[in-house]
Every structure is written in C-alpha cells, then in structure tokens.
Amino acid sequence: MRIRLYSLSLCLYAMVGFSQPSCFSADLSGTLLTAQSEPVLLDKSYKQEEKAIEHEAWQQATQAGKQDLLAGDLEGAKTWLKKAYEIAQRFGLNDSRVAVSQSNLGQLYKAQGNYLLAEKASRKSLELIRQNESKDNFGFAVELSNLAGILKDQGKYGEAKPLYEAAIAILSEMRGKDSVEVATVYDNLALLYQKQGDLKAAVDVQLKAIAVYEQELGADNPDLAIALGNLAESYRELNQSDKAEPLYERSLSIMRKTYGDRHPAVATALDNLAGLYVKEGKLKEAEDLQLKALETFRQTLGARHPDVAICLDNLADLYSRQGKSALALRKSEDAFAIAEKTLGKEHPLSVGIKHRLEDLKSQNASQ
C-alpha cells in the first residue's frame, strides 16, 4: 500500500514591499513563513505604476501555477511558473522575486520527478538569498528546508539531514525552539528518518512537533492532523497498530471537521487508514474506505489527478490480496495510465505503479 506522507510547507515571500504571499507547495498547505528583511530596491527608472503592474502580473502567474499544480496539471503549472520567472527577471537578477520564482520552479520539478532540475533551482534560489540577505536569514532557513526535501526524495539522506538541522537552528534562534516553524521542520525531518528506517528517531521528533502544534495551534488544526497521520505511519511501520489506529482516526476527524467530507485531505486520511486495515487483514473495511477515497478524489481533483492514480494502485494491491486478479489488473492499468499522463514514465510514482502492473500481468498470464 502507498501511504501518503506529507511535508508541511515552508514558503518564501518576495520582499518588495507588497503584502501578498508569492509561493506555494505541491503538498498540503502548511505554514507560510515571511522572510524578515529589508525590501530589495528596484531600478529607479521604473515608475511606481509600472512596478505595480509588473508585480501584479508576476503574482497572477505564480498563483495560476499554484492552482494548476494542485489540480495535477503539471504542464499548465510549468507554463505559468516559467512566465512568473521571466517577469521576475525584469526587476533585476538580484530581486527577491527571482529567488522566490526559482524556489517555486524547484517545487514544480520535484512534483514532476525531475530532481536534478529541482535541486538546481532550489540551490540557485538559496544562493540568491545568500547574496542579497544573510545566511542566518528567515528566508534562507525556509529554502534550506525546501532543498532538504528535494534531496530527501532523491535518497540523498546524508546531504538532507544537515540542511534540516541548519534550518532548525536558524528558526530556533529567530522564532524560538517551541515555535510552529521549528515544529514544521522537525516533522519534515521525521519523514527523512522514516525513509532511513530509523522509526524510533522519527517518533521522537514527531511527538515533539505534535506537542508544539497542539500548544500553539490547538487540537483541531489541519497541520496537526497531517503530523498525526505521519506519526501514525511510524507506528504502523513499527507494527504498533494499537497506537497507529487512534492517530489515523483522529487525523481523519480533524480533516472532516475542517473541510467537510468532500475534500482531498479527507480522502487522503481515508486511504491512509485503509492502509492500516490492509496490514491488519481487515480487507473489507479497507476496501470500503478506499472506494470512498477514490470517489472523493475524482469529485474534487478530477479523474486524471496523480492522487487518483495512487488510490487506484492501492485498490489494485487490495484486490490482488483478495484474489480478484482481473479486477486488480484493471485498476493497475488505470493507475499507470493516469500517472504516465500526468507525471511521465520516469516519475517514481509511475515507476512503482508499473512494477505492480507488470507483476499483475505475469500473475494473470500464469493463471
């Protein structure tokens, strides 16, 4: 089963005297962080009106890219975010909007599975921030965490960990050790520990992050729900279902209270709880949850979104376990078609789904 583990977003703002956020994440929405620095001065030849028009165009392109990415339209997101980057360059290569646009492109390339480009864009953003501000700047810490996430997804754990730790050190100094921002990076660091198989370290860090979220954000915050779901996955991997199940259920309850029944976050929580049921052998209960999740994903994100592909792949696994090989094969074929169309053949999700598809084809051929 494919359990979705979500990094909580750390986002950059452009420091140009405007108040609107300029960044996004491909993950569920998380904490927006605002860099605390002086505005980058623009060329004085620009008239104030021209600056405002250019900024508005840049902001609109950025937001359009965000919407397309969340909808699973990666080609549309690419078009808009490249346009935003081109507009940002008109303000000068050292303008902070260039750094933000580079960061956003990095997140797009990460979603596409093009980690080489993602890492390059994030490192460029980091260098621009370093040149224009300082190495102990808030925005610098944000991009350190973003780059760490890209490295983590490539399996470069040794490179990612010190970046997370550096981000934590900077944010602890600026916001306090028990701040939400620090807790956010801790939760992302825990995902690295999970990938490394160090589940005890993951649990220790996740409990610390959850304590901060509950204290600072309250018991019904959706970011807390994400962290609870990630902790539940650690316990699931540790075969501690008695601890995992109430956490999955609490995460689902918070998501429903926040968003209602028809929301992708709720569908994700349903699908993840189903993964626990599969591990426990509760296949009928798991199927009911997964079918609800699939319906919700299709209604809210559209029939061709990558999350639909993940849910279909999970159903293929479930039906295979139930001995329904023909049905499993159909779900796997549908999953791969969506992943290939939206993410490309080389994306890790597409590759993983293809492996299951090939196994199912072999099983059906031998029957």
N, C-alpha and C positions, 0 to 999 in steps of 0.2 A: 504493500500500500504506500502511496505517496502522500506523506503528511506535509502540509504547508507550514513552514516556519517563517515567520515574518520579522524582518528587521524593522524597528521603529525609525521613522525618517528623521534625518538631520538635514536641514535645508539652509541654503545661503540666501541672503538678501543682497540686492545691489545697493551700495552705499552712495546714493546720488541725491539724497535729499527728498526722495519720494517714499511714501509710506506703505505701498503695496508689496506683498511678497512676490518674489521673482523665481521661485524654484519649485520643484516637485520631486516626488519619488515614485518609482514604479510599484512600490509596496503599498500596504495600507497606510493611510495618513497617520503621521506621528507628530512629534513635537517640532514646531517651527522655531528655529534659532536665528536671532538677529545679530549680525556682527556689530560690535561696539567700536566704531572707528569714525574718523573724520570723513566727510564726503570726498570722493575723488573729483578734483576740479576739471571741468571740461574746457576745451579750447574757447577762448573768449570771443572768437569770431562767430560762434554760434549765438544766435539771438535766443532769448528766452522762449519765444513761441516755437522756434524750430526744435529746441531741445525737448520741449514738452511733447510735440508731435512725434518726434523720433522715439522718445521713451514710450509713448503710448503704443506705437507700432511694435516696438520690441516686446512690450509686456503682453500685448494681444497675441503675438506669435508664440510666446512662451506658454501662455495659458492654453492656447489651441493645441500645442504639442502635448501638454499635460492631459488634456481631455482625450486626445486620440490614443495616447499610451495607455491610459486607464481602460479605454474601450477595447484594447487589444489591436488597434490599428497602428502597427509599428511603422509602416510606410508613411502614413499620414503624419505621425509624430516626427519622423525623420525630416520630412519636408518643412514642417513648421519650426522645428528646433534649429535646423540649419539656417533658416531665414532669420530667426532671432539672433543667431551668432553673427550673421552678416550685418545685421542692423547694429549690433553691439560694437562691432569694429569701427563703425563710423564715428564713434565717440573717442576713438583713440585706443591703441592696443593695450594701454595700461589702465583703461577704465574698468571699474569693478564689474560692470555688466558683462564684459568679456569673460572674466573668471567664472561668473555665475553660469553663463551660457556654455562654457566648456564643461562645467560640472554637470549641467543638465544633459549634455550630449553623452557624457560618460555614463549616466544612468540609463539613457536610451540604448547605448551599445551593450551595456550589461544585460538589459532585457532581451536584446537580440541574440545574446550568447557570444557576441564579438568582444571577448575580454581583452584582446590586445588593444583594440581601439578604445575601449572603456578605460583601461589603465592609462593609456597615453593621454586621453582627455582629462582625466582626474589629476594626473601628475602636472599637466600644464596649468590647470586651474590652481593647484596648490602652489606652483611656482609664481604665478601672477599675484596671488595673495601675499606670498612671502616678499615679493619685490615691493609691493605697494603698502604693505602694512607691517606685520611683525610675526615672528614665529610663536609668540605666545598670545596671538590674537584669537578672538572667539571664532571668527570665520575660518581661520586656519585649522582650529581643532575640529570644526564641522567637516571640512574636506579631508582631514586625516581619517576620520571615521568612515567617510564615504569611500575613500581609496581602500581602506582596510576591508570593507565589504566586498569590493571588486576582487581584491587579492584572495579573500576567503573563498569566494565562489570558484576561483581557479585552482584551489587546493594549495595555495601558497601560504600556509598557515604560519610558518616561521616569519614571514615578512608582515603578515597582517597583525599578529598579536602585538608587537611593539607600537604599531600605529594606534591601535585601540588604547593601549596603555598611555601613550603620549596624549591622546585626546582626553582621556580621563584626568590626567594630571593637570592639563591646562584648564579644563572646565571646572575641576575641583577648586582650583585657585580662584577662578573668576566667579563661580556661582555657588561654591560650597560642596562639600563631599556628599551631602544628602540632598542635592538638587535633582530635579526631574531630568535635567540634561545629562548629568552624570549617570543616573539610573538607566537612561536610554542607551548610552554606550555600553554600560555593563550588560544589558540584556543582549545587545548585539555581540559582545564578546562571548557570552554564553553560547551563542549559536556556533561560534568557532570551536569552543570546547566540545560541543555535541558532535561536530563533524570529525574532530580528532578522536572521538570515543572516550573522552575524559568526562564522563557524565557526572561524577561527583563534583568536579570543579564547576561544571555548568549549573548544577543545582545550587551550590553555594552562592554563586554570583546572581542567579535568578531570584533566589529568596531575598537577597539584599535589594535588588531592583524593585521587587514587588512591595517590599516594606516601604520604600520611598514613595512609590506610586499611590499606595493606599493612604499614606500620611498626607501627601501633597495634592493628590488629585481626587481622592475619595473612592469609595467602594464600587462605584458604578461607571468608572471611566473606561472608554473603549481601549485606550492604550494599556490599561491594566489588564483588560480581557486578553489582549494579544500576549502579554507577558505570562499570564496564567496558562494560556494554551501552550506556549513554548515550554514552560516548566512541566506541564502535563506530559509533553512528549519526552522529556528527560526521564520522568518516572516510568513512562511506557517502555522505553528502551531498557530501563533497569528492571523490567518485569515486576514493577510495583503498581499493579493495576488499582489496588485499593487506594493509593494516593493519586493516581492519574485521573481516574474517572470523575471524582468530585470537582477537580480543577477544570476538566473539559466541560463539565456541566455548568459550572459557574461562569466560565468564559462565554459559553453559549447563551446563558441567561442575560449577561450584561449586554451582549451584542443585540439580542432581541429587544431588550428594554431600550437600548439606544436607537436602533434603526428600524425596529419592526421585523416582521417575518420575511419580507421580501427585500433582501439586501445581500450583496456578495459576501460581506463579513459573516453574516449568519450562515450562509451556505457553506462557507469555509469551516466554520465551527462544527456544523453538522457532519461534514465529510471527515474532519479530523476525529471526531468522536466515533464515527463509524470505523475508522482505522483501529481504534482500541477494541471495539467489539469483534472485529475480524481476528485480532490477536487472541482474544478470549474464546473464539469459536462461536460467537453469537452471530452467525451469518445472516439469519433472517432479520434481526434487529439492525444489523449493519446495512443490509440492502434497503430497508425502509428509509433510513437516514440518507443514504446516497442518492436514492431516487428523488427525495425532496430537495437535496442539494443541487442535483442536476437540473431540475425544473427551475429552481430559483436562479441559478447561474444563467440559464438560457433566457429567462424573462428579464433579467436585469443587465446582463452583459452582452447578450446576443448569442446566437448559436455557434459562432465561429471564434469565440474567445479562448485563449490558452487555458483558463480555469475550467472551461467545459471539457477540454481535452484531458486535463488531469482527472476530473471526475469520471469521465468515460473510461480512462485507463484503470482507475480504481475499481470500477464496476467489472471491467474485463478480468481483473485479478479475482474479484469476488466470485464471479460466475465460473471461473476456472476451478476455484476451490469447491464449488458446489457440483462440479461435474457437468456443467452446462457449456460444453466446449464450443459448440456452434455459436451460441449467443455471446460467449466471451470473445470469440474471433471477430464478430461483427462490431462489438464495442471497441475493440482494439483497432480495427481498421478505421473506424470513425475518428477515434482519438488521434491516430497518426496523421490522417488527412488534415485535421484542424491544426495540429502542431506544425506540420510541414508548411502549410499555407501561411500561418501567422508568424512563425518563428524561424522557419528554414530547416533544412535537413540536418545541419550541423549543430543546432542548439542542443544543449544537454538534455532537455526535456524530450525533444524529438528523438534523440538517440536512445534514450531509455525506453520510450514507448515502442520504438522499432524493435528493440531486443525482445520485448514481450510479444509483439506481433509475430516475429519470426518463430519464437518458441511455440506459440499457439498454432501457427500454420503447420509446424512439424508434428505437433500432437494430433491435429485433425487429420493429417495425411496418413498417420500410422494407425488410425482407428478403422 
